[in-house]
Amino acid sequence: MKQFQTALDGYSLVTAQSISKHTRSAVSKFSNDQIKEGEAELALVLSLAQQAFEANAPVQDTMKALTERLQALKSKTTPMTWAHLTSLAQVHPVSSFLLQDPLTRWSFEKPRGYSGDAQLLDFIYEHPAVDVQVKAASPLGAEIYDFTRMAASAVAVRERRDLLAAHVDTVADGTENAEVLAIAAGHLREAERSNALKSNKLKRWVALDQDPISVGTVSSAFRGTCIEAVNGSVRTILGRAQKLGTFDFIYAAGLYDYLAESVAVKLTERCLQMLKPGGKFLLANFAQDIGVEGYMETFMNWPLIWRTDREVQSIIDKVKHPITDSAVTRGENGGVIYAVLTV
Ligand SMILES: C[S@@+](CC[C@H](N)C(=O)[O-])C[C@H]1O[C@@H](n2cnc3c(N)ncnc32)[C@H](O)[C@@H]1O
């Protein structure tokens, strides 16, 4: 598999290695037979997709079949075999069709040097900031994008953005001069949907991210509002290198999916310490088995730590900071698990 090119905060807290380590812990037996069977099945799946593209078959049907078949293959192979198969898929000729989709292409090429950057999310948000790239796609690329932007993961991410805005609004309704911190904020697109921001109800909304380009984007997009864009990382938060103050609401979306459990526990503890009494911390993590992991890990080269509700609960159970209330829920779409902790 193509490796990520950079350690996100220079200290490798969020890296491909942390994800593969998580994966390796589940490995039972490395079997040659299974590799050969997997290779044969993958070759068939990819060649069926290639033939369908070449024959101009309906793109939605081709993508649906490809996604389902990759998912079925992933679910019956060991993580080590799957890692081998993803690297084969990525060099298969069918990728020349799939990479015409601007979303698949951005994810695979990683222009920012790492997976899951804020511009990739803009393709998922169908945000005007990526209109030019979307309009420049070939007719086939546009049809594939119509599929990938409607995938379960993409629908879940758009729902997540809306839920985050609603959480911020609820906090602002219940607390005068509320202070909010978004960790791994990306482009903070949820702020565009917040009524509390529009009606100046917040004291400050700090948007922290390790990527200076995203920090710059937030800074110019929300100039003149209470939003403060800050360059920082999980490491700077854990190392208390920045004096961020205390908050009524802290949240992290699109981050825990990259964090090994030990780092997730430490970050959660630190976030709880930064809350005012009665404050809330929300973490979001993609749920396992939403049906698109196979496609994302192959053609998008976007591996994540997909967790079960029990695995999210296990992070909370290991936290050594007093919690007065906790709830683990899913959104309507079910693709993202949310934990909300109150101190
Ligand atoms: C998938 S995006 C999510 C962005 C935003 N929260 C959203 O939901 O649209 C992940 C973001 O996490 C940031 N990130 C990744 N590792 C980080 C770290 N160690 N510290 C701070 N930010 C990090 C990336 O720069 C990127 O903007």
The ligand as an SDF file (V2000), in Angstrom:
LIG
                    3D

 27 29  0  0  0  0  0  0  0  0999 V2000
  -10.9810   14.5280    8.2670 C   0  0  0  0  0  0  0  0  0  0  0  0
  -10.4580   16.1870    8.5790 S   0  0  0  0  0  0  0  0  0  0  0  0
  -11.7590   16.7400    9.6220 C   0  0  0  0  0  0  0  0  0  0  0  0
  -11.9160   18.2210    9.6030 C   0  0  0  0  0  0  0  0  0  0  0  0
  -13.1440   18.7500   10.3410 C   0  0  0  0  0  0  0  0  0  0  0  0
  -13.1220   18.4120   11.7490 N   0  0  0  0  0  0  0  0  0  0  0  0
  -14.4030   18.2320    9.7060 C   0  0  0  0  0  0  0  0  0  0  0  0
  -15.1090   17.4410   10.3320 O   0  0  0  0  0  0  0  0  0  0  0  0
  -14.6540   18.6270    8.5610 O   0  0  0  0  0  0  0  0  0  0  0  0
   -9.1300   15.8780    9.6720 C   0  0  0  0  0  0  0  0  0  0  0  0
   -8.3980   17.1080   10.1410 C   0  0  0  0  0  0  0  0  0  0  0  0
   -7.5680   16.6980   11.2140 O   0  0  0  0  0  0  0  0  0  0  0  0
   -6.3870   17.4420   11.1770 C   0  0  0  0  0  0  0  0  0  0  0  0
   -5.4090   16.6910   11.9580 N   0  0  0  0  0  0  0  0  0  0  0  0
   -4.9040   15.4760   11.7010 C   0  0  0  0  0  0  0  0  0  0  0  0
   -4.0320   15.1070   12.6420 N   0  0  0  0  0  0  0  0  0  0  0  0
   -3.9800   16.1060   13.5340 C   0  0  0  0  0  0  0  0  0  0  0  0
   -3.2480   16.3280   14.7270 C   0  0  0  0  0  0  0  0  0  0  0  0
   -2.3910   15.4210   15.1630 N   0  0  0  0  0  0  0  0  0  0  0  0
   -3.4580   17.4710   15.3960 N   0  0  0  0  0  0  0  0  0  0  0  0
   -4.3260   18.4020   14.9360 C   0  0  0  0  0  0  0  0  0  0  0  0
   -5.0330   18.2650   13.8000 N   0  0  0  0  0  0  0  0  0  0  0  0
   -4.8650   17.1320   13.1180 C   0  0  0  0  0  0  0  0  0  0  0  0
   -6.0780   17.5370    9.7000 C   0  0  0  0  0  0  0  0  0  0  0  0
   -5.2030   18.6030    9.4170 O   0  0  0  0  0  0  0  0  0  0  0  0
   -7.4760   17.7290    9.1220 C   0  0  0  0  0  0  0  0  0  0  0  0
   -7.7980   19.0880    8.9800 O   0  0  0  0  0  0  0  0  0  0  0  0
  1  2  1  0
  2  3  1  0
  2 10  1  0
  3  4  1  0
  4  5  1  0
  5  6  1  0
  5  7  1  0
  7  8  2  0
  7  9  1  0
 10 11  1  0
 11 12  1  0
 11 26  1  0
 12 13  1  0
 13 14  1  0
 13 24  1  0
 14 15  1  0
 14 23  1  0
 15 16  2  0
 16 17  1  0
 17 18  1  0
 17 23  2  0
 18 19  1  0
 18 20  2  0
 20 21  1  0
 21 22  2  0
 22 23  1  0
 24 25  1  0
 24 26  1  0
 26 27  1  0
M  CHG  2   2   1   9  -1
M  END
$$$$
